[in-house]
Amino acid sequence: MTLFEYDENIRNGNILLCGVDEAGRGPLAGDVYAAAVIFDSGTVIEGINDSKKLSEKKREALYDEIIAKAKAYCVATASVEEIDRLNILNATYLAMKRAVEGLSITPDLALIDGNRLPPELPCKAQTLVKGDGTSASIAAASILAKVTRDRYMAELAKKYPQYMFEKHKGYGTKLHTDLILQYGPSEVHRKTFLKKLYNEK
């Protein structure tokens, strides 16, 4: 069964289905992103898959096609300040809620990647483990969230060139942790994520 066939089975002809996924839960810096995508029944985009299985070039190409063919989509964020205040799980829930609420139409059902359901969504919702490799709507949301966040990190790289965000996108690579220890954290670093790093040194 293809990812689009999976969604068609859930739609059952009349359910307005929305896929939701996030990008950037793990990094030491930057906002967490979430996207929500609704496709019309019958829409097919070749090559859609879990964003982590696609090259950057392929994600960029699919991003444009998803935006062109989606019935509705929204990309939303939760800030570094919200991550530090609420914790990353609750901040991710907040970004997902904002993405669904930001859609131009309210879906009948939101399919959420993973095994935890964000609270207070404006529609019925269910989780789908490994959803970004199962559902076309979730895969599309994963691509929009990932590409938008990568572009945001590239902009941060211009503002904070000493951290080389364009190379690691804020993840805790050796390069990034070495640069944090050399220059100290910036205002876009997640302070709650750095406690372990400083404890280890």
Secondary structure, DSSP 8 states (H G I E B T S, - for coil): --HHHHHHHHHTTT--EEEEEEE-SS-SBS-EEEEEEE--TT---TT---GGGS-HHHHHHHHHHHHHH-SEEEEEEE-HHHHHHH-HHHHHHHHHHHHHHTSSS--SEEEEESS---SS-SSEEEEETTGGGT-HHHHHHHHHHHHHHHHHHHHHHHHSGGG-HHHHTT---HHHHHHHHHH---TTB-GGGSHHHHHH-
